[in-house]
Structure formats: structure tokens, C-alpha cells
Amino acid sequence: MRPAHPLRGLVASGFSVVLALLVAGQASAQNAKAEAPIPGATLALMAAKGTSPQAPVLFRAYKRESEIEVWKKGAGGRFVYVKTFPICRWSGQLGPKRKSGDRQTPEGFYSVPQRQMNPNSHYYLSFDVGYPNAYDRAHGGTGSAVMVHGVCSSMGCFAMMDNTVGEIYAIARDALKGGQSAFQFQSYPFRMTAENMARYRTDPNIAFWRELKAGADRFEATGEELQVSVVGGRYAFAPSKDSGREAAVATRRAAEEARIAALVEDGAAAMRTTYSDGGQHAFWAALAAKGTSLGEVSRPEALAYAGLETVVIPARRRAPPVPVPVPEATWAAWAAPSSALSPTRMAGFVPSFERGPDPFGGLDARFEDRIPRFVRAGWAVDPAGLGRRATGPLALADRP
């Protein structure tokens, strides 16, 4: 057997050392990303809202608006709005995710514990939103690994730019370190306003969206994280322990339902919004239009057909109500000197029924008796008004 070259062991040993250094360097870089601090400007926003990095956090996503909001628990126990991040890319259509591979970005109420945070993501940093949840499974939903991640590419995820997801990750990380066992991620098709509910009232998903609105209204009324369950295949929400806040929920729900009904009654248009494959926030679209590189962008050609509006029911306006005339006896009483309204009359005003005879009523009302004397004088010379050139002030009328 040929003896090993004395340098071979040294080369192999050196290669192992280099490889170990590269791995260690990559791990160090990854740890640096995952442990990057929350930017100072965001810390200032938190302080101004009476909250802190360690306070519980909650996120709210809106697909049509392509935004993710950050809410933090304040000193008074209510969650307060902190800031909004623009989504670089989401995929699919408005509506819930149903199965693996449908490219749908999910809608619903999800929970994210520490184990779903991924500091070693191939997409910079990420966390799994928790799809499918109990509601999704009750409706046969399949799929997994639906993330909020970096890189502007989505196959059902909420894709952010790297620096944006880095800040979102840091905010979530510090809240979990502060003692929050899991944070809530609320995902909606659009902002759950009465106007949008009326606008999308004919959409096949409207029954599901009404369930989401019930949760959205509850959060807006109480400022509390939703306690979510699934009963009979529908979302259910535990009542607030604060009776005043629970009363505010009932008030808001009644007001919103009345507002929706009024909009429909007044003839608000019903619309459908369709996408070739998801959308993108206008902020990122504007940067891309200026030539700024967004890196890897999934199906950029589909963005030209994002958010197309189709009118299902045209808008109409009800005819204004026909005014009912006030009986003479009523308005005469309003205007009478003894009426409580009489002090509001203009000084010197005399109602017509209190006035004397018209001093000009007996005068000749013929047209020629009402025109200025100099015109009558002119007519006296030439009654037909022909063959005589006007002089004086009337001469201006004949100038070219």
C-alpha cells in the first residue's frame, strides 16, 4: 500500500477548519439578523402610545390594502395602534385559503407561539402564521408553512422586503421574550368597514366575511385580544370580562349593521374585486416603476391585473323625499308676533299679512310707463325706433 502524502492530512484538516469558520460565520450573520434591535423611531412610537417592546403584540393584515398593522398592549390594558407596514406581495384572490397549492393567502384568526418563529429562514427571517387553524380544518382546509417572510415572492404567504420583515420579526421577538406566550395574527380580505361590507355584499364569501367582521368589530370596541373558538363550523368569540366593554361591542355591532343596511337601501353599488394572482402595496409598486429593484418578485406580470373592479349592481340614488307643504294656519302662527320665533325675525321685517295696501298697486303697469324718461323721449321722436341714431348713454349700445 502506498503511504499517504504527509501534506494530505494537513490539507484535509485545513479544509475542515475553513468549512467550520464559514458555517460559524453564517450562523453569526443569521443570529445578527434575528437579534437586530427594534429601530429607534419605532421605539419612540411605542413610548408615545404608552407601550413598550416587551408588551404583548398583535398584528392585523389586510389583503386588498396590502398592509400589516402593529398593535401593542398599552398601560390601560387596551391594544393601541403603533404603525403600518406595506406588503410587497401576496397571492391569490380575496377570500380564504382552502387547500394546499391554491396560492391563496389565508384569512382568519391565527396564533403564533415561539416555536413558529424562524430565525434561519431562506427568506431572510420569517414566522408561520399558523394556517390551518381549527376553523380551516373544520372546513377541510389543507396546507402548511404560510409565512410572513422576507423576499417579495408569494405562493400564499405575506411577502415583505427584508428590512421590513426584520423589524416585524424584532417586534414579535421582543413581545415573546417579554412573556407573551403567543401573539395573534388577524388576517382580513379588506378593512372591515360598513362601506366595504355593503360593497361586497354579493360576493360568494360574504357569509364568511361577516364572521370576520364580528371579530374585527369586537376588537375595535374592546381593544382586547380576541378569544377565538369554532362552534358549529363558525368563528365564536368569548365575551369580555369587562361589562362596559361588552356593552360597547353590542353598540358597535348594532351601529355597523344599521350603517350597512342604510348604505344598501340608499343604493350603494355592489362590486367584485379580482386579481390575476394577488397584489402589492402602492408604495412598492411606485418604487418599482421608478426603476428601484425589489429583488425577486413573484409573477410580476400578474400585478398589471391586480384589483380589477367589476360592478355587480350599479349604484343608484333614491329620489329625494317630496316636501310636504306647511298649512297656512301653521306658518302664520310661526310668524305671528306672539310666536316664540318672532324675536328671530330681521329687524324691520313685516309679514305680508300685516302689511298695508301696496302704494304702487294703482299705477299704470304698462311697459312704456316703467322705462326711463330719456328712452320715452327717444320714442316720442321716432316711435318705431328706426332711422334715428341714439345719442347719450344709449349710443354705447350701437358701438361695434
Beta strands, then each sheet from edge to edge (+ up, - down):
strand 1: 57-62
strand 2: 67-73
strand 3: 79-86
strand 4: 108-113
strand 5: 117-118
strand 6: 126-128
strand 7: 147-149
strand 8: 158-159
strand 9: 182-188
strand 10: 228-231
strand 11: 234-237
strand 12: 270-274
strand 13: 308-313
sheet 1: 3+ 2- 1+ 9+ 4-
sheet 2: 5+ 6- 7+ 8+
sheet 3: 10+ 11-
sheet 4: 12+ 13-
end
